[in-house]
Amino acid sequence: MNVITDYIEYWQDRYDSILAYVLQHITISFVAIVLAVVIIIPLAIYMTKMKNEKVKNAIFSISNILQTIPTIAMLALMIPFLGIGFKPAVAALFLYAVLPLLRNTYSGIKSIDQSIVESAKGMGFSAFQRILIIEMPLAFPYIMSGIRTTSVYIISWAELAAVVGAGGLGDLILAGIGFNDKKMIFTGTILSILIALFLDVVLGRVEKNILKKHKGGSTI
């Protein structure tokens, strides 16, 4: 009982600072996710139109290699180019987002029945219109799945952003380790898990709704 009471008191005393850590964590993660969505999804769509298999294989190989680099090592690699703080943390998290988002988007576009695309082409749709009106809506369940996976990964990995001085819940955990304060370590860890779980549930529901619309929708 004393442990629970102490923990409640800790939250009451440190509420403002805990909230600041949470906001930093969410900001770092959100920026990395948005950058990944804006850059990687168009790249994956472009790759589905590429005829040069060597270039495509090279891009996938690089994205696979990036995924295998330990997080601490990735952050360390960013420091000579971007210094310390927010930028290297976002850059490292962005690079980790490449593979799941690239793979899902590419697979989604490739899974589309080409007769549908050809029908749209015969109806006078431009290449851009076919992508925007036909291909992206049909591939959206795959794309959403990639965004969901990527988002959970990034939220989890963002704890290590504290190593390069970017703040976030990792700062709280590192401070807890330094001061041997179990309450700080527990708070940072649990909040990070809760944010990841909450985001996974929200995006999971969005994904299910899109799948229902996708199955119930009509095609050309």
C-alpha positions in Angstrom: 0.0 0.0 0.0 2.9 2.4 0.8 4.3 1.8 -2.7 1.0 2.8 -4.3 0.8 5.9 -2.1 4.3 6.9 -2.8 3.7 6.5 -6.5 0.6 8.6 -6.4 2.5 11.3 -4.5 5.3 11.1 -7.1 2.8 11.7 -9.9 1.2 14.6 -8.0 4.6 16.3 -7.4 6.0 15.7 -10.9 2.9 16.0 -13.0 4.1 19.0 -15.0 7.5 17.4 -15.8 6.0 14.0 -16.6 3.6 15.7 -19.0 6.5 17.6 -20.6 8.3 14.3 -21.2 5.2 12.8 -22.7 4.7 15.7 -25.1 8.4 15.6 -26.2 8.1 11.8 -26.8 4.9 12.3 -28.9 6.4 15.2 -30.8 9.5 13.3 -31.8 7.5 10.2 -32.8 4.8 12.2 -34.7 7.3 14.2 -36.8 9.2 10.9 -37.7 5.9 9.2 -38.6 4.6 12.1 -40.8 8.0 12.4 -42.6 7.9 8.7 -43.3 4.3 8.8 -44.6 5.0 11.8 -46.8 8.3 10.5 -48.3 8.1 6.7 -48.2 4.6 6.1 -49.5 5.2 8.1 -52.8 8.5 6.4 -53.2 6.9 3.0 -52.9 4.2 3.9 -55.4 6.9 5.2 -57.8 8.8 1.9 -57.4 5.8 -0.1 -58.5 6.0 1.8 -61.9 9.8 1.3 -62.2 11.0 -1.2 -64.8 14.6 -1.3 -63.5 14.6 -4.3 -61.2 18.2 -3.7 -60.0 17.3 -0.3 -58.7 14.2 -1.7 -56.9 16.2 -4.5 -55.4 18.9 -2.0 -54.2 16.3 0.1 -52.5 14.8 -2.9 -50.7 18.2 -4.1 -49.7 19.2 -0.8 -48.3 15.9 -0.6 -46.3 16.6 -4.1 -45.0 20.1 -3.2 -43.9 18.8 -0.1 -42.1 16.4 -2.2 -40.1 19.3 -4.4 -38.8 21.4 -1.5 -37.4 21.0 -1.3 -33.6 19.2 1.8 -32.5 22.1 3.2 -30.4 24.4 2.7 -33.4 21.9 4.4 -35.7 21.7 7.4 -33.4 25.5 7.6 -33.1 25.8 7.6 -36.9 23.4 10.6 -37.1 25.5 12.8 -34.7 28.4 13.7 -37.1 25.8 15.0 -39.6 23.0 16.4 -37.5 24.6 17.1 -34.1 22.7 16.2 -31.0 19.1 16.8 -30.0 15.8 16.6 -32.0 17.1 16.3 -35.6 19.3 13.1 -35.2 16.5 11.4 -33.2 13.9 12.1 -35.9 16.3 11.1 -38.7 17.1 7.8 -37.0 13.4 7.0 -36.4 12.6 7.9 -39.9 15.2 5.5 -41.3 13.7 2.7 -39.2 10.3 3.5 -40.6 11.4 2.9 -44.2 11.1 -0.9 -44.5 7.7 -1.6 -43.0 6.1 1.3 -44.8 7.9 0.7 -48.1 7.1 -3.0 -48.1 3.4 -2.7 -47.3 2.7 0.1 -49.7 4.6 -1.6 -52.5 2.8 -4.9 -51.8 -0.6 -3.2 -51.7 -0.2 -1.5 -55.1 1.2 -4.7 -56.6 -1.7 -6.7 -55.3 -4.3 -4.7 -57.3 -5.9 -6.5 -60.2 -4.4 -4.9 -63.3 -7.6 -5.3 -65.3 -9.1 -2.6 -63.0 -6.2 -0.3 -63.7 -6.4 -1.0 -67.5 -10.2 -0.3 -67.4 -9.5 3.1 -65.8 -6.8 3.8 -68.4 -9.3 2.9 -71.1 -11.8 5.4 -69.6 -9.2 8.2 -70.0 -7.8 8.4 -66.5 -4.3 9.9 -66.4 -1.5 8.1 -64.6 -1.9 10.4 -61.7 -5.7 9.9 -61.6 -5.3 6.1 -61.7 -2.9 6.3 -58.7 -5.1 8.8 -56.7 -8.5 7.5 -57.5 -8.0 3.7 -58.2 -4.7 2.4 -56.8 -4.4 4.2 -53.5 -7.9 3.5 -52.3 -7.6 -0.2 -53.2 -4.2 -0.5 -51.6 -5.1 1.6 -48.5 -5.7 -1.3 -46.2 -2.1 -2.4 -46.8 -0.8 1.2 -46.5 -2.7 1.6 -43.2 -1.2 -1.6 -41.9 2.2 -0.3 -42.7 1.5 3.0 -41.0 0.2 1.2 -37.9 3.3 -1.1 -37.6 5.6 1.8 -38.3 3.9 4.1 -35.7 4.2 1.5 -32.9 7.8 0.8 -33.7 8.7 4.5 -33.7 6.9 5.1 -30.4 8.8 2.3 -28.8 12.2 3.3 -30.2 11.7 7.0 -29.4 12.7 6.2 -25.8 16.3 6.0 -27.0 16.2 9.5 -28.4 17.2 10.6 -25.0 20.7 9.3 -25.7 21.3 12.1 -28.2 19.6 14.7 -26.0 16.3 14.8 -27.8 14.3 14.4 -24.6 11.1 12.3 -24.3 10.3 9.5 -21.9 13.8 8.1 -22.4 15.1 11.1 -20.4 12.9 10.1 -17.5 14.1 6.5 -17.7 17.8 7.4 -17.9 17.4 9.9 -15.0 15.7 7.1 -13.0 18.6 4.8 -13.7 21.1 7.5 -12.8 19.4 8.3 -9.5 18.4 4.6 -8.9 14.8 5.9 -8.7 12.4 3.0 -9.5 9.4 5.4 -9.7 11.0 7.3 -12.6 12.0 4.2 -14.5 8.6 2.6 -14.0 6.7 5.8 -15.1 8.8 6.3 -18.2 8.5 2.7 -19.3 4.7 2.3 -18.6 3.8 5.6 -20.3 5.8 4.6 -23.4 4.0 1.3 -23.5 0.6 2.9 -23.0 1.2 5.4 -25.8 2.2 2.6 -28.1 -0.8 0.5 -27.2 -3.2 3.4 -27.5 -1.9 4.3 -30.9 -2.1 0.7 -32.0 -5.7 0.4 -30.9 -6.7 3.7 -32.6 -5.0 2.9 -35.9 -6.3 -0.7 -35.7 -9.8 0.6 -35.6 -9.2 3.0 -38.4 -7.7 0.1 -40.4 -10.8 -2.1 -39.8 -13.1 0.7 -40.9 -11.1 1.2 -44.1 -11.2 -2.6 -44.7 -15.0 -2.6 -44.3 -15.4 0.3 -46.7 -12.9 -1.4 -49.1 -14.9 -4.7 -49.1 -18.2 -2.9 -49.4 -17.1 -0.4 -52.0 -17.5 -0.8 -55.7 -14.7 -1.0 -58.3 -14.5 0.0 -61.9 
